[in-house]
Amino acid sequence: MCGIIGVTGTGPAVPRLIDSLKRLEYRGYDSAGVAALVDGKIERRRAPGKIRALEEVLVEQPLSSTIGIGHTRWATHGAPTRPNAHPHKAGRVAVVHNGIIENFAELKAELEAVGRVFESQTDTEVVAHMMDAALESGLEPTKALKSVLDRLTGAYALGVLIEGEDELLLGARRGSPLVVGWGEGEMYLGSDALAVGPFTQKISYLEEGDFVAIDRSGARMFDADGQAADRPIVQVSASAAMVEKGNYRHFMEKEIHEQPDSVQHTLAAYLDLAGMKAKPVESVDLAKIGRIQIIACGTAFYAGQIARYAFERLAGLPCDVEIASEFRYREPAVSKDTLAVAVSQSGETADTLASLTWCKRQGLKTAAVVNVHTSSMAREADVLWPTYAGPEIGVASTKAFTAQVAALLSLAVAAASARGRIAPEEEARLVKALFEAPRLIAETLADDSDLRDVAQELAKASDVIFLGRGQMFPLAMEGALKLKEISYIHAEGYAAGELKHGPIALVDEQTPIIALAPLDAVFEKTASNLQEVAARGGPVIMVTPIGAPSPHGTAVWRVSVPDCDPYVAPLVHAIPVQLLAYYTAVQKGTDVDQPRNLAKSVTVE
């Protein structure tokens, strides 16, 4: 995942920028660059590939300055080339950026219409041009930044350097994290605590929508409305920064809030937003595969089940999903045109690894969707399909799950395109919908007051039922699993259409029913099921888009999510499912990050 660092002080800035960027290499990147003010002018050094390539450029063309910004980039718009590497420059402004500016094409067209010329294929360059134009209009830097932020759609973190402002760095965040580091006569801007860890352990965490102006002496922080904001300074351990909780109570809460970033970076690995299409899938001819066999355990199994709907409905590709501990022992019948796909966060899950090895022995082509790219599964499989969730400390998987779903939904679009099942226009629509997901996740995270209230009631329950149809059915099972894992409340996930085939017998006044109800083709059927529950006195909690109607004559407790394309509904609805489990566990006082009897990676049977 992309990394940001900014330094303003009295000592040499560029060596510090490079030191910090090296600490951010774990996030994944394909190019790197720095910008600094030299004699009042912005100079940049950029290089594709690893940081050592950037260091070689700096040996040949050194920079001497006390203020600068640096970036490690994971390509989303445009190939990993020098022109597309950050920082980007326009006029007096240089910008580094994590995230996606969803409306960049519209903004770029406006800027080009007034004569501005672009040098890259990136969305980030739009921000640099907008900021430069705002300064040209006479706005002072913070007001210029606010005017730019008001026009941006997406999830992002920004660092800005301006010619003529010899001590000033600007930053902003929406959906992607950003921190301010406090030093003695020096100040820092970073994408996380690790970025500023070499220089200070005093950190302020910017909140959603915040922007900041820092100079050598301190920081002025503003909220999304442009009002002055006071964000506390906290002490962190530099050695533990990579696994530091920040201003969150638990790692699980932190990891839930990291999902706009982790989903975005995973999507970027599989989709080309500039071209509005799926990237070609190497090493596997998706047009010639006869069947996909997904094997996984726990949360990864539910991610695979969500993917089954996409592969079959969108790509016309038969897809089986099976729990690895069952698959490996039942001697399944497989055909040579089957692609076996193992899904795992750690890449070390014993049953999944054994199933993958068994498939290879049968002569099947194999792929691994894993978050640890050097894991046993990554090495064993013929093809590695990585996710980019970053380190996940909480035992109950959150961001690794949505990264798996993001990767698999993207691969389903690639399969549909390769098999001629969708036209380019439909492919572009789906790619756009997927790239909107990080922003929608951030919006869902921004207002969780309803969820906290619901959790207080759930904490009193002994049993909870989750309902869903289509892709929401496996997400209902995932929601039940999360609640069981960390709150120790018995919960079950059912297909809503199965309610009358037995589970309705469990409904009473003490059993909450949580229904996942996006505005899709089966919304009315789900609403009908909820009327049946309400008629029997069951408390109904409906997780549904803001614009969705409530079932006629039914009193429900609504948890609203943003309106979204049904294809990405599993990504958006996963957030309240996770937060409900988290807040319920906090209410009950359980050990959220290390629930009893569970391990992060199950490496033995």
Helices and strands as residue ranges (DSSP letters): E 3-8, H 14-23, G 25-27, E 31-38, E 41-48, H 51-60, E 67-73, E 88-90, E 93-101, H 104-113, H 124-136, H 141-149, E 154-162, E 169-174, E 179-182, E 187-190, H 193-196, E 202-205, E 211-215, E 218-222, E 228-229, E 234-235, G 238-243, H 251-257, H 259-270, E 271-272, E 277-278, E 291-296, H 298-315, E 319-323, H 324-327, E 338-344, H 350-361, E 365-370, H 376-380, E 383-386, H 399-418, H 424-446, H 449-458, E 463-468, H 472-487, E 490-495, G 496-501, G 503-506, E 513-516, H 523-535, E 540-545, E 557-561, G 566-568, H 569-588
